[in-house]
Amino acid sequence: MKRFSLTIQGWLLVLPALSVLVVFTHWPALATFIDSFYSTPKGRRPSRFIGLDNYEQMVGDPVFWKAATNNLIFLGGTVPLSIALSLIMALWVNDKLKGRAALRMAFFTPTILPMIAVANIWLFFFTPQYGLLEQITGLFGAPSWPWLGSDKTALFCVIIVAVWKEAGFFMIFYLAALQQISPALGEAASLEGASRWMFFRRVQWPLLMPTTLFILINAMINAFRLVDHVFVLTHGGPNNSSTLLLYYIYEVGFKYWDTAYAATLTTVLLVTLGLIAAIQYGLLERRVHYR
């Protein structure tokens, strides 16, 4: 009886948080999945069940495949660069050096800036003829180039902005993990004559693997939910060369008002993110925690 009472008490304690999670996360996801099997209501014409028609439309939609390809390129560009840069910055500011606090703040500042403000700052950097990047390349005699107006460079410009924005945020997690490593390990390695690289590869990097897994999952999820920078910098152009999945969902749902097709795209995105998280936790977590 006492065990049953403790169980009820535990569920009552988590009930407020669980209710918020169900109302604002689980139920919208389920409703989106249900809506993907219906048509979009228009005027006096109500929605009707159409089965897999929306999914068939998605398979034959060239813009969807273009956005999916762009998202994979974006993921491949932002995730490793963000992790590598954040780790380098964390190792740097973890050392005893003058102005360490100011350096940490400088690295972390892009994280606290609003995403729209960040995009507008970089919009000035990429402006042809007048932007900062143009001024630098002009010193070397390079011709002017429409960085955000060319399908060859637009997506890579968005990647640069995203890495600049996220690296400082991930640095905080690495810095916290580095400070949890006992200084005795460094002292022992120094007595053994281990180099700085050897100490990092043999001691620090293995101990940072749980943090790396956490950052990896967050970085991959962030790569699929970016919309602010695309909206300000390129609007998905030119010729959908910088359109990402979430931005395409925004266009379909709020610009073309095809809510049923937007629900279909959202369902596919949610399933993709769920599979990524399941694979990472299922396969990598065993190695990360030395099971």
C-alpha positions in Angstrom: 0.0 0.0 0.0 2.9 2.4 0.8 4.5 1.6 -2.5 1.3 2.3 -4.4 0.9 5.6 -2.5 4.5 6.7 -3.5 3.7 5.8 -7.1 0.6 8.0 -7.1 2.5 10.8 -5.4 5.3 10.6 -8.0 2.8 10.8 -10.9 1.1 13.7 -9.3 4.4 15.5 -9.0 5.2 15.1 -12.7 1.6 15.7 -13.9 2.0 19.5 -14.5 5.1 19.1 -16.6 3.6 16.0 -18.3 0.4 17.9 -19.1 2.4 20.7 -20.8 4.4 18.2 -22.8 1.3 16.4 -24.0 -0.7 19.5 -24.9 2.1 21.4 -26.6 4.2 18.6 -28.1 2.6 15.2 -28.3 -0.9 16.2 -29.3 0.2 18.7 -32.0 2.5 16.0 -33.4 -0.3 13.5 -33.5 -2.7 16.0 -35.0 -0.2 16.9 -37.7 0.1 13.2 -38.6 -3.7 12.9 -38.8 -4.0 16.0 -40.9 -1.5 14.6 -43.4 -4.1 12.2 -44.6 -6.7 14.9 -45.3 -7.0 17.6 -47.9 -6.7 21.3 -47.1 -10.1 23.0 -46.4 -10.8 25.9 -48.7 -13.7 28.3 -48.2 -16.9 26.3 -47.7 -15.3 23.1 -48.8 -14.3 21.1 -45.8 -11.3 18.8 -45.7 -11.8 15.2 -46.7 -9.8 12.0 -46.2 -7.5 11.4 -49.2 -5.2 8.7 -47.8 -1.7 8.8 -49.1 -2.2 11.4 -51.8 -0.2 14.1 -50.0 2.7 11.7 -49.6 2.5 10.8 -53.3 2.6 14.5 -54.1 5.6 14.9 -51.8 7.5 12.1 -53.6 7.0 13.8 -57.0 7.7 17.3 -55.6 11.1 18.5 -57.0 11.2 21.4 -54.5 10.9 19.0 -51.6 13.9 16.9 -52.9 15.9 20.1 -53.5 15.2 21.2 -49.9 16.1 17.8 -48.5 19.3 17.8 -50.4 20.1 21.3 -49.2 19.4 20.2 -45.7 21.8 17.3 -45.9 24.5 19.7 -47.3 23.7 22.1 -44.5 23.9 19.4 -41.9 27.2 18.1 -43.3 28.6 21.6 -43.2 27.4 23.0 -39.9 27.6 19.9 -37.6 31.3 19.0 -37.9 32.4 22.7 -38.1 30.4 23.7 -35.1 31.6 20.9 -33.0 35.3 21.3 -34.0 35.2 25.1 -33.5 33.4 24.9 -30.2 35.9 22.3 -28.9 38.9 24.4 -30.0 37.5 27.5 -28.3 36.7 25.6 -25.1 40.3 24.2 -24.9 41.6 27.7 -25.5 39.6 29.5 -22.9 40.0 26.7 -20.4 43.7 27.5 -20.1 45.1 30.1 -17.7 45.6 33.2 -19.8 45.1 36.9 -19.5 41.7 38.2 -20.5 40.1 34.8 -20.3 36.8 36.1 -19.1 36.6 38.6 -21.9 37.5 36.0 -24.5 34.8 33.7 -23.2 32.3 36.5 -23.4 33.4 37.3 -27.0 33.0 33.6 -28.1 29.6 33.4 -26.4 28.2 36.7 -27.6 26.8 35.4 -30.9 24.7 33.0 -29.0 22.8 35.6 -27.0 22.0 37.8 -30.0 18.6 37.3 -31.6 18.7 35.2 -34.7 17.0 37.9 -36.8 19.6 40.4 -35.7 22.4 38.0 -36.5 21.1 37.5 -40.0 20.8 41.2 -40.6 24.4 41.7 -39.4 25.7 39.1 -41.9 23.4 40.5 -44.6 25.5 43.6 -44.4 28.7 41.5 -44.6 27.6 39.8 -47.7 26.3 42.9 -49.5 27.9 43.1 -53.0 30.4 46.0 -53.5 29.8 47.5 -50.1 29.8 44.6 -47.6 32.8 43.8 -45.3 33.5 40.6 -47.2 33.6 42.5 -50.5 36.0 45.1 -49.0 38.4 42.3 -47.9 38.3 40.4 -51.2 38.7 43.7 -53.1 42.0 44.2 -51.4 43.3 41.2 -53.3 41.8 42.3 -56.6 38.9 39.8 -56.6 35.9 40.9 -58.6 32.6 41.7 -56.9 30.4 38.6 -56.3 26.7 38.3 -55.3 27.3 36.0 -52.3 23.6 35.6 -51.4 22.3 36.0 -55.0 24.2 33.2 -56.5 23.1 29.5 -56.3 26.8 28.6 -56.0 27.4 30.4 -52.7 24.0 31.2 -51.1 23.7 28.0 -49.1 27.4 28.1 -48.0 26.8 31.7 -46.7 23.9 30.4 -44.6 26.2 27.6 -43.3 28.8 30.2 -42.2 26.2 32.2 -40.3 24.8 29.1 -38.5 28.3 27.9 -37.5 29.2 31.4 -36.1 25.9 31.5 -34.2 26.1 28.0 -32.7 29.8 27.4 -31.9 29.8 29.7 -28.9 26.8 27.9 -27.4 28.3 24.5 -27.8 31.6 25.8 -26.3 29.9 26.3 -23.0 29.1 22.6 -22.7 32.6 21.6 -23.6 34.0 24.1 -21.2 31.9 22.8 -18.3 33.0 19.2 -19.2 36.6 20.2 -19.3 36.4 21.8 -15.9 35.0 18.6 -14.5 38.2 16.7 -15.5 40.5 16.3 -12.5 43.7 18.4 -12.7 45.5 15.4 -11.3 45.2 13.7 -14.7 47.0 16.6 -16.4 49.7 16.5 -13.7 50.2 12.8 -14.1 50.4 13.1 -17.9 53.0 15.9 -17.5 55.1 13.8 -15.2 55.0 10.9 -17.8 56.2 13.3 -20.5 53.0 13.2 -22.5 52.6 16.0 -25.1 49.6 18.3 -25.1 48.2 16.5 -28.1 48.7 13.1 -26.5 46.9 14.2 -23.3 44.0 15.5 -25.3 43.7 12.4 -27.5 44.2 9.8 -24.7 42.5 11.5 -21.8 40.4 14.6 -22.5 38.7 13.5 -25.7 37.5 10.1 -24.3 36.1 11.8 -21.2 34.4 14.4 -23.4 32.5 11.8 -25.4 29.2 12.1 -23.4 29.2 15.8 -24.0 30.1 15.3 -27.7 27.1 13.0 -28.1 24.8 15.6 -26.5 26.2 18.3 -28.7 26.0 16.1 -31.8 22.3 15.4 -31.3 21.5 19.1 -30.7 23.5 20.2 -33.7 21.8 17.8 -36.0 18.3 18.8 -34.7 19.3 22.5 -35.1 20.3 21.8 -38.7 16.7 20.7 -39.5 14.9 23.5 -37.7 16.6 26.6 -39.1 14.3 29.1 -40.7 15.1 32.6 -39.4 18.4 33.0 -41.2 17.0 31.7 -44.5 14.0 34.0 -44.2 16.2 37.1 -43.8 19.3 36.3 -45.9 18.0 34.5 -49.0 14.3 33.7 -48.8 15.3 30.3 -50.0 16.7 31.6 -53.3 18.0 31.8 -55.8 16.2 29.0 -57.5 15.6 27.2 -54.2 19.4 26.8 -53.8 19.2 27.7 -50.1 15.7 26.4 -49.3 15.8 24.1 -46.2 13.0 21.8 -45.2 11.6 23.9 -42.4 11.6 27.0 -44.5 9.8 25.0 -47.3 7.2 23.9 -44.7 6.7 27.5 -43.7 6.2 28.5 -47.3 3.7 25.7 -48.0 1.8 26.3 -44.8 1.7 30.1 -44.6 2.5 31.4 -48.0 0.5 29.0 -50.2 -1.8 28.0 -47.3 -1.7 24.3 -48.2 -1.9 23.2 -44.6 -2.5 19.5 -45.4 0.7 19.3 -47.5 2.6 21.2 -44.9 1.4 18.7 -42.3 2.8 15.9 -44.5 6.2 17.6 -44.8 6.2 18.2 -41.0 5.4 14.5 -40.4 8.3 13.4 -42.5 10.6 15.9 -40.8 9.5 14.7 -37.3 10.1 11.1 -38.3 13.5 11.9 -39.6 14.5 13.7 -36.4 13.2 10.8 -34.3 15.2 8.3 -36.3 18.3 10.3 -36.0 18.0 10.6 -32.3 17.1 6.9 -31.9 20.2 5.8 -34.0 22.5 8.1 -32.1 21.3 7.1 -28.6 21.0 3.5 -29.6 24.3 2.9 -31.3 26.6 5.7 -30.0 25.6 5.9 -26.3 27.0 2.4 -25.5 30.4 3.4 -26.7 30.2 6.8 -25.2 29.5 5.5 -21.7 31.9 2.6 -22.0 29.3 -0.2 -21.6 
